[in-house]
Amino acid sequence: MNGLKFRAKLALLAILAFGSAHASGQTPPAGSSPPKKPTREFEIRGDRPFLGGQPIDIWGLRCANALYSPAVTERHVNNLDNMVAHGINCIGVYIAGSNAGWPNPEGGLDGFTRHGKFKPAVAQRLEWLVREADKRGMVVMVGILSPRKDQNLYDDDSIKSAIQEAGRFLVNRGLKNVFVDIMHEYDQPDRIDHVILREPDGEQKKAKLTKWFKEAAPDIEAGICPNVSSGTGNSYPGMDVRIIQKQAEIPSDGFVVNVETLRQDVFENDGVFAESQIAYMINDCKRYRDAPNAVMLFHAAYIQGITNKSGTAPHPEMGGYGASPEDRGVRFYYDWVRDNIGRYEYPNHIKTSSELKTK
């Protein structure tokens, strides 16, 4: 066989191999391509957030299942411009999925193997979303573990592997516009299987989990979110971010992030709210606007669930005003942030009238 025919045959084999891999859903190993330019770096200084060396204010969305599939991630990427136009500059995503809502609460993504290896396809989606956020001067909260998926990990060594694989991936790929919730709802009373992820001795265990993460990613800010009802604390040795959830009181010290405000809609009828529920959520926004050391990620079944009653969740899009099943959505939150905080153009929220207030 002459050289020309040999090269042609190799090219044909390569095309066939690519087609086979594509059809089977295979992807190259995570981080196999050369790292791109590092993103802006997120930091905490004096209990306030900084990005790329500039002070910022944060208004967020809890998009816990944003990595569920390529199509779902693409929908989130496509809505980032609308988010910043309304002043929203942070989204929270989870590698080991959160509550998937209705009809299957356990149906969320698990981005790790049972031995704690980071699945390449999920890692690639995470990098895509984080870099697209960085283009707009946004921050991403990356959650690693959650109560609905911890049982899939074999043992403490697998837990350590998952935490460190996630940390190394963020470092090796230069993804710096992030902070991390290592374990969401620590000490959740009903669904956590592994002893290291629940009381007793929570402070020491949280410190150990954080030490594992810091061994892999020493410069990425991290914390652990306690389950709001368990009584486990929201402060422990070694944390950078003081993470809380739902109706928890806002601590007066530390950089505080509520990564899951108290949801008011139900997965079985997502994106529909009573007037009193909308009033509760707007009051929540005002609480965090007036707390100089605290920020929030707005949480709704409409945003987080998979399928839900609407049949089209999760929704990064704002949709309607939530007045009825024909008006499902969370547009009221988008509009409140835009009208009271301002649109976001890194590193500032831009006031559109003299009446607007920022923290």
C-alpha positions in Angstrom: 0.0 0.0 0.0 1.5 3.4 -1.0 1.7 6.3 1.4 -1.3 8.2 0.0 -3.6 5.2 0.3 -2.4 4.5 3.8 -3.1 8.0 5.0 -6.5 7.9 3.4 -7.3 4.7 5.2 -6.2 6.2 8.5 -8.4 9.2 7.9 -11.4 6.9 7.1 -10.8 4.9 10.3 -10.6 8.1 12.3 -14.0 9.3 10.9 -15.6 6.0 11.7 -14.2 5.9 15.2 -15.5 9.4 15.9 -18.9 8.5 14.6 -19.1 5.4 16.7 -18.0 7.3 19.9 -20.5 10.1 19.1 -23.3 7.6 18.7 -22.5 5.9 21.9 -22.3 9.2 23.9 -18.6 8.8 24.7 -16.5 11.9 25.3 -12.8 12.5 25.5 -11.3 12.5 29.1 -12.0 15.6 31.1 -9.2 18.1 30.7 -7.6 16.3 27.8 -7.4 19.5 25.7 -4.9 22.2 26.7 -6.2 24.5 29.4 -7.5 27.8 28.2 -6.8 31.2 29.7 -7.8 31.2 33.4 -11.0 32.9 34.3 -11.3 35.9 36.6 -10.6 34.9 40.2 -13.3 34.9 42.9 -12.1 36.0 46.3 -13.4 37.0 49.7 -12.0 40.1 51.4 -13.3 41.5 54.6 -16.5 39.4 54.3 -17.2 40.8 50.8 -17.0 39.2 47.4 -14.4 40.2 44.8 -14.0 39.0 41.2 -10.9 39.7 39.1 -9.7 42.0 41.9 -12.9 44.1 41.8 -15.6 44.3 44.5 -18.9 43.0 43.3 -22.4 42.4 44.6 -24.0 39.1 44.0 -27.6 38.2 43.1 -28.1 34.6 42.2 -30.2 31.7 41.0 -30.0 28.2 42.3 -29.8 26.1 39.1 -28.9 22.9 40.8 -29.6 20.6 37.9 -28.0 22.8 35.2 -25.5 20.0 34.3 -28.2 17.4 33.8 -27.7 17.0 30.0 -26.0 18.9 27.1 -29.3 20.4 26.1 -30.1 21.6 29.7 -26.7 23.1 30.1 -27.1 24.8 26.7 -30.4 26.4 27.8 -28.6 27.8 30.8 -25.8 29.2 28.7 -28.3 30.7 26.3 -30.0 32.6 29.2 -26.9 34.1 30.8 -27.3 37.3 28.8 -30.8 37.8 30.0 -29.7 37.1 33.6 -27.1 39.8 33.6 -29.5 42.2 31.9 -31.7 41.8 35.0 -28.8 42.0 37.5 -28.4 38.3 38.2 -24.7 37.5 38.2 -24.3 34.1 39.9 -25.7 30.7 39.4 -25.4 27.6 41.6 -25.0 24.2 40.1 -24.3 20.7 41.5 -22.2 17.9 40.2 -24.0 15.2 42.2 -27.6 16.2 41.6 -30.1 17.8 43.8 -33.8 17.1 44.3 -35.2 16.5 40.8 -38.7 17.3 41.8 -41.7 15.6 40.2 -42.2 12.9 39.1 -38.9 11.4 40.4 -37.1 13.3 43.2 -34.1 10.9 42.9 -33.8 11.5 39.1 -31.0 14.1 39.2 -27.6 13.8 37.7 -24.7 12.0 39.5 -21.5 13.3 38.0 -19.3 10.8 39.8 -18.6 7.1 39.5 -19.1 4.9 42.6 -15.3 5.3 43.2 -15.6 9.1 43.1 -14.2 9.7 39.6 -15.5 12.8 37.9 -17.4 11.7 34.8 -15.7 13.4 31.7 -18.9 14.5 30.0 -20.2 16.2 33.1 -16.8 17.9 33.7 -16.9 19.3 30.2 -20.4 20.7 30.6 -19.3 22.3 33.9 -16.3 24.0 32.2 -18.5 25.2 29.4 -20.9 26.8 31.7 -18.3 28.3 34.0 -16.4 29.9 31.1 -19.5 31.3 29.5 -20.4 32.8 32.9 -16.9 34.3 33.1 -17.4 36.0 29.7 -20.2 38.0 31.4 -18.3 38.6 34.7 -20.4 36.1 36.6 -19.7 33.8 39.5 -20.6 30.1 39.7 -21.3 28.3 42.9 -20.2 24.7 42.3 -21.8 22.1 44.6 -20.0 18.8 44.9 -22.0 16.3 47.0 -25.7 16.2 48.0 -27.8 13.9 50.2 -29.7 12.3 47.3 -26.5 10.9 45.7 -24.0 10.3 48.6 -25.2 6.6 48.9 -23.8 6.0 45.4 -20.2 6.5 46.7 -18.7 3.3 48.2 -16.8 4.7 51.2 -14.9 7.6 52.7 -12.1 7.0 50.2 -14.6 7.5 47.3 -16.0 10.6 49.0 -12.4 12.0 49.3 -11.8 11.1 45.6 -14.9 12.9 44.5 -14.1 16.0 46.5 -10.5 16.1 45.2 -11.3 15.2 41.6 -13.7 18.2 41.5 -11.1 20.5 43.1 -8.3 19.4 40.8 -10.5 19.8 37.8 -11.3 23.4 38.7 -7.6 24.1 39.3 -6.2 22.3 36.3 -8.7 23.9 33.9 -8.1 27.4 35.3 -11.7 27.8 36.5 -11.4 30.5 39.2 -14.6 32.4 39.1 -16.1 29.9 41.4 -16.7 29.0 45.1 -17.7 25.6 46.3 -20.4 24.0 48.5 -18.5 20.7 49.4 -21.5 19.0 50.9 -25.0 20.3 50.6 -27.4 19.8 53.6 -24.8 18.3 55.8 -26.5 16.1 58.5 -29.8 15.8 56.5 -31.7 13.5 58.8 -33.5 11.2 56.2 -31.3 10.7 53.2 -27.6 10.8 54.2 -25.9 7.3 54.4 -22.3 8.0 55.1 -21.3 8.7 58.7 -18.7 11.3 57.7 -21.5 13.5 56.3 -23.6 13.7 59.4 -23.4 14.3 63.2 -22.0 13.6 65.7 -18.6 15.4 65.6 -19.8 17.6 62.7 -17.2 20.3 63.2 -14.3 17.9 62.9 -15.8 16.0 60.0 -16.6 19.2 58.1 -13.0 20.4 58.7 -11.7 17.1 57.4 -13.8 17.3 54.2 -12.6 20.9 53.7 -9.0 19.8 54.2 -9.4 17.2 51.5 -10.7 19.9 49.1 -8.0 22.4 50.0 -5.3 19.8 49.3 -6.5 19.8 45.7 -7.6 23.4 45.4 -6.0 25.6 48.1 -7.0 28.9 46.5 -10.7 28.2 45.8 -13.1 29.4 48.5 -15.3 26.7 50.0 -17.7 25.8 52.7 -20.3 23.3 53.7 -24.1 23.9 53.8 -25.8 22.6 57.0 -29.3 21.2 56.9 -31.4 24.0 58.3 -33.4 21.6 60.5 -30.7 19.4 62.0 -29.1 21.7 64.4 -25.6 21.2 63.0 -23.7 24.5 62.8 -23.0 26.8 59.9 -19.5 27.7 61.1 -16.5 25.4 61.5 -12.6 25.5 61.4 -11.2 26.0 57.9 -14.3 27.3 56.0 -14.0 30.3 53.7 -17.7 30.7 52.9 -20.4 30.6 55.6 -23.2 28.7 53.7 -26.8 28.6 54.9 -30.1 27.6 53.3 -33.8 28.2 53.3 -35.2 30.2 56.3 -31.9 30.3 58.3 -31.1 33.5 60.1 -28.4 35.6 58.5 -25.2 35.5 60.6 -23.7 38.9 61.3 -20.1 37.8 60.5 -18.4 35.9 57.7 -19.2 36.0 54.0 -22.6 34.4 54.1 -24.3 32.7 51.1 -27.8 31.3 51.2 -27.5 28.8 48.4 -31.1 27.7 48.6 -33.7 30.3 49.7 -37.0 28.9 51.0 -38.9 27.6 48.0 -42.5 28.7 47.7 -43.8 26.8 44.7 -44.2 23.0 44.5 -42.7 20.6 42.0 -46.2 19.2 41.2 -47.3 22.7 40.1 -44.0 24.6 39.5 -43.9 28.2 38.7 -47.3 29.1 40.2 -47.4 31.3 43.3 -50.0 32.9 45.6 -49.6 36.6 46.1 -48.5 36.0 49.7 -45.8 33.6 48.5 -44.4 36.3 46.1 -44.5 38.8 49.0 -42.5 36.4 51.1 -39.8 36.1 48.4 -39.6 39.8 47.8 -39.1 40.3 51.6 -36.3 37.8 51.4 -34.7 39.8 48.6 -34.9 42.9 50.8 -33.4 41.1 53.8 -30.3 40.2 51.7 -30.1 43.6 50.1 -29.9 45.1 53.5 -27.3 42.6 54.9 -23.8 43.9 53.9 -22.1 40.5 54.3 -24.7 38.2 52.8 -26.0 37.1 49.4 -28.6 34.8 48.1 -29.3 32.2 45.4 -33.0 32.4 44.6 -34.7 28.9 44.7 -37.8 27.7 43.0 -39.2 24.4 41.8 -39.6 26.0 38.4 -35.9 26.6 38.2 -34.6 23.4 39.8 -36.9 20.4 39.1 -36.6 18.0 36.2 -39.9 17.8 34.1 -42.3 18.9 36.9 -45.9 19.6 36.2 -44.9 22.2 33.6 -43.3 19.4 31.6 -40.4 21.6 30.6 -38.3 22.1 33.7 -35.6 22.9 34.7 -36.1 26.5 33.6 -33.1 28.9 33.5 -35.5 31.2 31.6 -37.7 33.5 33.7 -41.0 32.6 32.1 -44.1 34.4 33.3 -45.1 36.0 36.5 -46.4 32.9 38.2 -50.0 34.0 38.6 -51.5 30.8 37.1 -50.6 27.6 35.2 -50.8 29.6 32.0 -48.4 32.1 33.5 -45.8 29.9 35.1 -42.5 31.5 35.9 -40.2 33.6 38.2 -40.2 36.9 36.2 -41.0 38.8 39.4 -37.6 37.9 40.8 -35.8 39.0 37.6 -37.7 42.2 37.5 -37.2 43.0 41.2 -33.4 42.6 40.9 -33.3 44.8 37.7 -35.6 47.4 39.2 -34.1 47.6 42.7 -30.4 46.6 42.1 -29.8 47.3 38.4 -28.6 45.5 35.4 -25.2 43.9 35.7 -22.1 45.0 33.7 -19.0 43.6 35.4 -18.1 44.7 38.0 -21.0 46.9 38.7 -24.8 46.9 38.9 -26.0 49.8 36.9 -28.7 52.0 38.4 -31.4 53.0 36.0 -32.9 55.7 38.2 -32.0 57.7 41.3 -34.4 55.6 43.3 -32.5 52.3 42.9 -30.6 51.0 45.9 -27.7 48.7 46.2 -26.2 47.1 49.3 
